[in-house]
Amino acid sequence: MGSLGTPELLIILAVVLLVFGVGRIGKLGSELGKGVSSFRKGLREGQEENTEETEKTDG
């Protein structure tokens, strides 16, 4: 199996547009962006909590 090239990606994009429609694609993209942002925020908060706990046990 080879990698996906430009023609394959264009066909996939066309199928996605047919299935979901242009308006829904925009909403899906927006929700995906919000999800990624929330995920990164959670990771950052987890790292901060881990750092605080490490400092308490070391100090």
PyMOL Python script that loads the backbone (N, CA, C, O; Angstrom):
from pymol import cmd

cmd.read_pdbstr("""\
ATOM      1  N   MET A   1       0.833  -1.180   0.000  1.00  0.00           N
ATOM      2  CA  MET A   1       0.000   0.000   0.000  1.00  0.00           C
ATOM      3  C   MET A   1       0.875   1.240   0.000  1.00  0.00           C
ATOM      4  O   MET A   1       1.796   1.359   0.808  1.00  0.00           O
ATOM      5  N   GLY A   2       0.591   2.145  -0.890  1.00  0.00           N
ATOM      6  CA  GLY A   2       1.336   3.385  -0.969  1.00  0.00           C
ATOM      7  C   GLY A   2       0.707   4.469  -0.122  1.00  0.00           C
ATOM      8  O   GLY A   2      -0.339   4.276   0.497  1.00  0.00           O
ATOM      9  N   SER A   3       1.362   5.603  -0.106  1.00  0.00           N
ATOM     10  CA  SER A   3       0.830   6.736   0.648  1.00  0.00           C
ATOM     11  C   SER A   3      -0.235   7.459  -0.178  1.00  0.00           C
ATOM     12  O   SER A   3      -0.336   7.265  -1.389  1.00  0.00           O
ATOM     13  N   LEU A   4      -1.015   8.281   0.487  1.00  0.00           N
ATOM     14  CA  LEU A   4      -2.059   9.038  -0.197  1.00  0.00           C
ATOM     15  C   LEU A   4      -1.437  10.214  -0.942  1.00  0.00           C
ATOM     16  O   LEU A   4      -0.633  10.964  -0.388  1.00  0.00           O
ATOM     17  N   GLY A   5      -1.816  10.357  -2.185  1.00  0.00           N
ATOM     18  CA  GLY A   5      -1.340  11.475  -2.982  1.00  0.00           C
ATOM     19  C   GLY A   5      -2.430  12.526  -3.116  1.00  0.00           C
ATOM     20  O   GLY A   5      -3.500  12.404  -2.519  1.00  0.00           O
ATOM     21  N   THR A   6      -2.159  13.537  -3.889  1.00  0.00           N
ATOM     22  CA  THR A   6      -3.105  14.629  -4.084  1.00  0.00           C
ATOM     23  C   THR A   6      -4.417  14.164  -4.708  1.00  0.00           C
ATOM     24  O   THR A   6      -5.474  14.573  -4.228  1.00  0.00           O
ATOM     25  N   PRO A   7      -4.412  13.342  -5.740  1.00  0.00           N
ATOM     26  CA  PRO A   7      -5.692  12.907  -6.310  1.00  0.00           C
ATOM     27  C   PRO A   7      -6.570  12.141  -5.317  1.00  0.00           C
ATOM     28  O   PRO A   7      -7.788  12.322  -5.290  1.00  0.00           O
ATOM     29  N   GLU A   8      -5.958  11.302  -4.520  1.00  0.00           N
ATOM     30  CA  GLU A   8      -6.724  10.540  -3.539  1.00  0.00           C
ATOM     31  C   GLU A   8      -7.334  11.449  -2.492  1.00  0.00           C
ATOM     32  O   GLU A   8      -8.489  11.274  -2.104  1.00  0.00           O
ATOM     33  N   LEU A   9      -6.542  12.442  -2.024  1.00  0.00           N
ATOM     34  CA  LEU A   9      -7.044  13.379  -1.031  1.00  0.00           C
ATOM     35  C   LEU A   9      -8.191  14.223  -1.588  1.00  0.00           C
ATOM     36  O   LEU A   9      -9.138  14.529  -0.864  1.00  0.00           O
ATOM     37  N   LEU A  10      -8.116  14.599  -2.859  1.00  0.00           N
ATOM     38  CA  LEU A  10      -9.198  15.369  -3.483  1.00  0.00           C
ATOM     39  C   LEU A  10     -10.475  14.538  -3.579  1.00  0.00           C
ATOM     40  O   LEU A  10     -11.571  15.058  -3.369  1.00  0.00           O
ATOM     41  N   ILE A  11     -10.340  13.267  -3.890  1.00  0.00           N
ATOM     42  CA  ILE A  11     -11.513  12.389  -3.958  1.00  0.00           C
ATOM     43  C   ILE A  11     -12.138  12.244  -2.577  1.00  0.00           C
ATOM     44  O   ILE A  11     -13.361  12.298  -2.443  1.00  0.00           O
ATOM     45  N   ILE A  12     -11.318  12.062  -1.555  1.00  0.00           N
ATOM     46  CA  ILE A  12     -11.831  11.947  -0.190  1.00  0.00           C
ATOM     47  C   ILE A  12     -12.540  13.233   0.225  1.00  0.00           C
ATOM     48  O   ILE A  12     -13.615  13.182   0.822  1.00  0.00           O
ATOM     49  N   LEU A  13     -11.952  14.376  -0.085  1.00  0.00           N
ATOM     50  CA  LEU A  13     -12.572  15.666   0.230  1.00  0.00           C
ATOM     51  C   LEU A  13     -13.919  15.820  -0.470  1.00  0.00           C
ATOM     52  O   LEU A  13     -14.882  16.295   0.133  1.00  0.00           O
ATOM     53  N   ALA A  14     -13.990  15.426  -1.727  1.00  0.00           N
ATOM     54  CA  ALA A  14     -15.244  15.513  -2.475  1.00  0.00           C
ATOM     55  C   ALA A  14     -16.317  14.628  -1.849  1.00  0.00           C
ATOM     56  O   ALA A  14     -17.471  15.045  -1.749  1.00  0.00           O
ATOM     57  N   VAL A  15     -15.966  13.433  -1.430  1.00  0.00           N
ATOM     58  CA  VAL A  15     -16.931  12.527  -0.798  1.00  0.00           C
ATOM     59  C   VAL A  15     -17.407  13.113   0.531  1.00  0.00           C
ATOM     60  O   VAL A  15     -18.598  13.065   0.840  1.00  0.00           O
ATOM     61  N   VAL A  16     -16.487  13.660   1.309  1.00  0.00           N
ATOM     62  CA  VAL A  16     -16.859  14.270   2.590  1.00  0.00           C
ATOM     63  C   VAL A  16     -17.811  15.438   2.362  1.00  0.00           C
ATOM     64  O   VAL A  16     -18.785  15.593   3.098  1.00  0.00           O
ATOM     65  N   LEU A  17     -17.542  16.255   1.358  1.00  0.00           N
ATOM     66  CA  LEU A  17     -18.433  17.378   1.048  1.00  0.00           C
ATOM     67  C   LEU A  17     -19.819  16.893   0.638  1.00  0.00           C
ATOM     68  O   LEU A  17     -20.827  17.490   1.019  1.00  0.00           O
ATOM     69  N   LEU A  18     -19.869  15.823  -0.128  1.00  0.00           N
ATOM     70  CA  LEU A  18     -21.164  15.277  -0.538  1.00  0.00           C
ATOM     71  C   LEU A  18     -21.945  14.715   0.647  1.00  0.00           C
ATOM     72  O   LEU A  18     -23.164  14.873   0.723  1.00  0.00           O
ATOM     73  N   VAL A  19     -21.251  14.069   1.557  1.00  0.00           N
ATOM     74  CA  VAL A  19     -21.919  13.443   2.693  1.00  0.00           C
ATOM     75  C   VAL A  19     -22.384  14.482   3.713  1.00  0.00           C
ATOM     76  O   VAL A  19     -23.530  14.434   4.161  1.00  0.00           O
ATOM     77  N   PHE A  20     -21.518  15.413   4.082  1.00  0.00           N
ATOM     78  CA  PHE A  20     -21.836  16.349   5.156  1.00  0.00           C
ATOM     79  C   PHE A  20     -22.368  17.694   4.674  1.00  0.00           C
ATOM     80  O   PHE A  20     -23.152  18.327   5.380  1.00  0.00           O
ATOM     81  N   GLY A  21     -21.967  18.136   3.512  1.00  0.00           N
ATOM     82  CA  GLY A  21     -22.364  19.455   3.031  1.00  0.00           C
ATOM     83  C   GLY A  21     -21.390  20.515   3.524  1.00  0.00           C
ATOM     84  O   GLY A  21     -20.669  20.313   4.500  1.00  0.00           O
ATOM     85  N   VAL A  22     -21.383  21.649   2.830  1.00  0.00           N
ATOM     86  CA  VAL A  22     -20.417  22.707   3.122  1.00  0.00           C
ATOM     87  C   VAL A  22     -20.671  23.324   4.491  1.00  0.00           C
ATOM     88  O   VAL A  22     -19.722  23.562   5.238  1.00  0.00           O
ATOM     89  N   GLY A  23     -21.919  23.587   4.837  1.00  0.00           N
ATOM     90  CA  GLY A  23     -22.228  24.219   6.112  1.00  0.00           C
ATOM     91  C   GLY A  23     -21.827  23.376   7.297  1.00  0.00           C
ATOM     92  O   GLY A  23     -21.302  23.881   8.290  1.00  0.00           O
ATOM     93  N   ARG A  24     -22.074  22.100   7.187  1.00  0.00           N
ATOM     94  CA  ARG A  24     -21.757  21.194   8.298  1.00  0.00           C
ATOM     95  C   ARG A  24     -20.245  21.027   8.458  1.00  0.00           C
ATOM     96  O   ARG A  24     -19.758  20.845   9.573  1.00  0.00           O
ATOM     97  N   ILE A  25     -19.508  21.088   7.361  1.00  0.00           N
ATOM     98  CA  ILE A  25     -18.041  20.964   7.432  1.00  0.00           C
ATOM     99  C   ILE A  25     -17.471  22.103   8.272  1.00  0.00           C
ATOM    100  O   ILE A  25     -16.572  21.883   9.083  1.00  0.00           O
ATOM    101  N   GLY A  26     -17.986  23.316   8.085  1.00  0.00           N
ATOM    102  CA  GLY A  26     -17.521  24.459   8.878  1.00  0.00           C
ATOM    103  C   GLY A  26     -17.772  24.256  10.355  1.00  0.00           C
ATOM    104  O   GLY A  26     -16.911  24.559  11.181  1.00  0.00           O
ATOM    105  N   LYS A  27     -18.949  23.743  10.698  1.00  0.00           N
ATOM    106  CA  LYS A  27     -19.271  23.493  12.097  1.00  0.00           C
ATOM    107  C   LYS A  27     -18.383  22.394  12.676  1.00  0.00           C
ATOM    108  O   LYS A  27     -17.922  22.494  13.813  1.00  0.00           O
ATOM    109  N   LEU A  28     -18.148  21.357  11.894  1.00  0.00           N
ATOM    110  CA  LEU A  28     -17.283  20.264  12.361  1.00  0.00           C
ATOM    111  C   LEU A  28     -15.859  20.763  12.607  1.00  0.00           C
ATOM    112  O   LEU A  28     -15.224  20.389  13.594  1.00  0.00           O
ATOM    113  N   GLY A  29     -15.368  21.604  11.708  1.00  0.00           N
ATOM    114  CA  GLY A  29     -14.028  22.166  11.875  1.00  0.00           C
ATOM    115  C   GLY A  29     -13.931  23.025  13.121  1.00  0.00           C
ATOM    116  O   GLY A  29     -12.940  22.973  13.849  1.00  0.00           O
ATOM    117  N   SER A  30     -14.964  23.814  13.359  1.00  0.00           N
ATOM    118  CA  SER A  30     -14.993  24.666  14.539  1.00  0.00           C
ATOM    119  C   SER A  30     -14.996  23.828  15.815  1.00  0.00           C
ATOM    120  O   SER A  30     -14.245  24.111  16.748  1.00  0.00           O
ATOM    121  N   GLU A  31     -15.827  22.814  15.854  1.00  0.00           N
ATOM    122  CA  GLU A  31     -15.890  21.946  17.030  1.00  0.00           C
ATOM    123  C   GLU A  31     -14.588  21.185  17.235  1.00  0.00           C
ATOM    124  O   GLU A  31     -14.158  20.982  18.371  1.00  0.00           O
ATOM    125  N   LEU A  32     -13.968  20.771  16.159  1.00  0.00           N
ATOM    126  CA  LEU A  32     -12.682  20.074  16.258  1.00  0.00           C
ATOM    127  C   LEU A  32     -11.625  21.007  16.851  1.00  0.00           C
ATOM    128  O   LEU A  32     -10.836  20.594  17.701  1.00  0.00           O
ATOM    129  N   GLY A  33     -11.611  22.259  16.405  1.00  0.00           N
ATOM    130  CA  GLY A  33     -10.670  23.241  16.943  1.00  0.00           C
ATOM    131  C   GLY A  33     -10.887  23.485  18.429  1.00  0.00           C
ATOM    132  O   GLY A  33      -9.927  23.592  19.192  1.00  0.00           O
ATOM    133  N   LYS A  34     -12.151  23.574  18.842  1.00  0.00           N
ATOM    134  CA  LYS A  34     -12.458  23.767  20.260  1.00  0.00           C
ATOM    135  C   LYS A  34     -12.025  22.553  21.073  1.00  0.00           C
ATOM    136  O   LYS A  34     -11.520  22.693  22.186  1.00  0.00           O
ATOM    137  N   GLY A  35     -12.223  21.373  20.517  1.00  0.00           N
ATOM    138  CA  GLY A  35     -11.822  20.153  21.210  1.00  0.00           C
ATOM    139  C   GLY A  35     -10.322  20.068  21.404  1.00  0.00           C
ATOM    140  O   GLY A  35      -9.850  19.705  22.482  1.00  0.00           O
ATOM    141  N   VAL A  36      -9.576  20.398  20.372  1.00  0.00           N
ATOM    142  CA  VAL A  36      -8.112  20.374  20.459  1.00  0.00           C
ATOM    143  C   VAL A  36      -7.634  21.401  21.476  1.00  0.00           C
ATOM    144  O   VAL A  36      -6.727  21.127  22.261  1.00  0.00           O
ATOM    145  N   SER A  37      -8.244  22.580  21.462  1.00  0.00           N
ATOM    146  CA  SER A  37      -7.885  23.626  22.413  1.00  0.00           C
ATOM    147  C   SER A  37      -8.149  23.178  23.843  1.00  0.00           C
ATOM    148  O   SER A  37      -7.319  23.390  24.727  1.00  0.00           O
ATOM    149  N   SER A  38      -9.295  22.564  24.069  1.00  0.00           N
ATOM    150  CA  SER A  38      -9.637  22.069  25.400  1.00  0.00           C
ATOM    151  C   SER A  38      -8.672  20.973  25.837  1.00  0.00           C
ATOM    152  O   SER A  38      -8.270  20.931  27.000  1.00  0.00           O
ATOM    153  N   PHE A  39      -8.305  20.099  24.930  1.00  0.00           N
ATOM    154  CA  PHE A  39      -7.371  19.024  25.233  1.00  0.00           C
ATOM    155  C   PHE A  39      -6.010  19.587  25.645  1.00  0.00           C
ATOM    156  O   PHE A  39      -5.416  19.130  26.621  1.00  0.00           O
ATOM    157  N   ARG A  40      -5.522  20.573  24.904  1.00  0.00           N
ATOM    158  CA  ARG A  40      -4.225  21.179  25.230  1.00  0.00           C
ATOM    159  C   ARG A  40      -4.277  21.886  26.583  1.00  0.00           C
ATOM    160  O   ARG A  40      -3.321  21.828  27.356  1.00  0.00           O
ATOM    161  N   LYS A  41      -5.400  22.554  26.864  1.00  0.00           N
ATOM    162  CA  LYS A  41      -5.567  23.232  28.148  1.00  0.00           C
ATOM    163  C   LYS A  41      -5.517  22.211  29.277  1.00  0.00           C
ATOM    164  O   LYS A  41      -4.872  22.449  30.298  1.00  0.00           O
ATOM    165  N   GLY A  42      -6.187  21.085  29.105  1.00  0.00           N
ATOM    166  CA  GLY A  42      -6.168  20.028  30.110  1.00  0.00           C
ATOM    167  C   GLY A  42      -4.773  19.472  30.334  1.00  0.00           C
ATOM    168  O   GLY A  42      -4.383  19.204  31.470  1.00  0.00           O
ATOM    169  N   LEU A  43      -4.023  19.297  29.258  1.00  0.00           N
ATOM    170  CA  LEU A  43      -2.646  18.813  29.393  1.00  0.00           C
ATOM    171  C   LEU A  43      -1.793  19.801  30.180  1.00  0.00           C
ATOM    172  O   LEU A  43      -1.013  19.415  31.050  1.00  0.00           O
ATOM    173  N   ARG A  44      -1.956  21.073  29.860  1.00  0.00           N
ATOM    174  CA  ARG A  44      -1.196  22.114  30.552  1.00  0.00           C
ATOM    175  C   ARG A  44      -1.515  22.120  32.042  1.00  0.00           C
ATOM    176  O   ARG A  44      -0.612  22.192  32.875  1.00  0.00           O
ATOM    177  N   GLU A  45      -2.813  22.044  32.378  1.00  0.00           N
ATOM    178  CA  GLU A  45      -3.216  22.039  33.781  1.00  0.00           C
ATOM    179  C   GLU A  45      -2.696  20.804  34.496  1.00  0.00           C
ATOM    180  O   GLU A  45      -2.289  20.886  35.655  1.00  0.00           O
ATOM    181  N   GLY A  46      -2.702  19.662  33.824  1.00  0.00           N
ATOM    182  CA  GLY A  46      -2.172  18.441  34.416  1.00  0.00           C
ATOM    183  C   GLY A  46      -0.688  18.540  34.693  1.00  0.00           C
ATOM    184  O   GLY A  46      -0.212  18.065  35.724  1.00  0.00           O
ATOM    185  N   GLN A  47       0.047  19.154  33.781  1.00  0.00           N
ATOM    186  CA  GLN A  47       1.486  19.322  33.981  1.00  0.00           C
ATOM    187  C   GLN A  47       1.768  20.268  35.147  1.00  0.00           C
ATOM    188  O   GLN A  47       2.695  20.048  35.926  1.00  0.00           O
ATOM    189  N   GLU A  48       0.953  21.327  35.257  1.00  0.00           N
ATOM    190  CA  GLU A  48       1.143  22.276  36.361  1.00  0.00           C
ATOM    191  C   GLU A  48       0.870  21.596  37.704  1.00  0.00           C
ATOM    192  O   GLU A  48       1.614  21.796  38.664  1.00  0.00           O
ATOM    193  N   GLU A  49      -0.197  20.792  37.772  1.00  0.00           N
ATOM    194  CA  GLU A  49      -0.505  20.077  39.008  1.00  0.00           C
ATOM    195  C   GLU A  49       0.604  19.092  39.357  1.00  0.00           C
ATOM    196  O   GLU A  49       0.974  18.957  40.523  1.00  0.00           O
ATOM    197  N   ASN A  50       1.130  18.411  38.357  1.00  0.00           N
ATOM    198  CA  ASN A  50       2.209  17.453  38.579  1.00  0.00           C
ATOM    199  C   ASN A  50       3.450  18.168  39.099  1.00  0.00           C
ATOM    200  O   ASN A  50       4.118  17.666  40.003  1.00  0.00           O
ATOM    201  N   THR A  51       3.760  19.316  38.548  1.00  0.00           N
ATOM    202  CA  THR A  51       4.920  20.090  38.984  1.00  0.00           C
ATOM    203  C   THR A  51       4.733  20.551  40.425  1.00  0.00           C
ATOM    204  O   THR A  51       5.671  20.484  41.219  1.00  0.00           O
ATOM    205  N   GLU A  52       3.539  21.016  40.772  1.00  0.00           N
ATOM    206  CA  GLU A  52       3.273  21.464  42.141  1.00  0.00           C
ATOM    207  C   GLU A  52       3.416  20.314  43.132  1.00  0.00           C
ATOM    208  O   GLU A  52       3.997  20.492  44.203  1.00  0.00           O
ATOM    209  N   GLU A  53       2.898  19.145  42.789  1.00  0.00           N
ATOM    210  CA  GLU A  53       2.995  17.990  43.681  1.00  0.00           C
ATOM    211  C   GLU A  53       4.447  17.550  43.859  1.00  0.00           C
ATOM    212  O   GLU A  53       4.858  17.166  44.954  1.00  0.00           O
ATOM    213  N   THR A  54       5.213  17.610  42.779  1.00  0.00           N
ATOM    214  CA  THR A  54       6.632  17.242  42.854  1.00  0.00           C
ATOM    215  C   THR A  54       7.394  18.195  43.745  1.00  0.00           C
ATOM    216  O   THR A  54       8.253  17.772  44.518  1.00  0.00           O
ATOM    217  N   GLU A  55       7.087  19.487  43.645  1.00  0.00           N
ATOM    218  CA  GLU A  55       7.770  20.481  44.480  1.00  0.00           C
ATOM    219  C   GLU A  55       7.417  20.288  45.950  1.00  0.00           C
ATOM    220  O   GLU A  55       8.267  20.489  46.818  1.00  0.00           O
ATOM    221  N   LYS A  56       6.165  19.897  46.246  1.00  0.00           N
ATOM    222  CA  LYS A  56       5.765  19.678  47.644  1.00  0.00           C
ATOM    223  C   LYS A  56       6.487  18.491  48.236  1.00  0.00           C
ATOM    224  O   LYS A  56       6.899  18.531  49.395  1.00  0.00           O
ATOM    225  N   THR A  57       6.648  17.428  47.456  1.00  0.00           N
ATOM    226  CA  THR A  57       7.294  16.226  47.994  1.00  0.00           C
ATOM    227  C   THR A  57       8.805  16.395  48.085  1.00  0.00           C
ATOM    228  O   THR A  57       9.440  15.802  48.957  1.00  0.00           O
ATOM    229  N   ASP A  58       9.396  17.204  47.186  1.00  0.00           N
ATOM    230  CA  ASP A  58      10.839  17.416  47.211  1.00  0.00           C
ATOM    231  C   ASP A  58      11.238  18.428  48.279  1.00  0.00           C
ATOM    232  O   ASP A  58      12.302  18.310  48.886  1.00  0.00           O
ATOM    233  N   GLY A  59      10.394  19.410  48.502  1.00  0.00           N
ATOM    234  CA  GLY A  59      10.772  20.523  49.383  1.00  0.00           C
ATOM    235  C   GLY A  59      10.358  20.351  50.738  1.00  0.00           C
ATOM    236  O   GLY A  59      10.615  21.214  51.577  1.00  0.00           O
TER     237      GLY A  59
END
""", "prot")
cmd.dss("prot")
cmd.show_as("cartoon", "prot")
cmd.util.cbc("prot")
cmd.orient("prot")
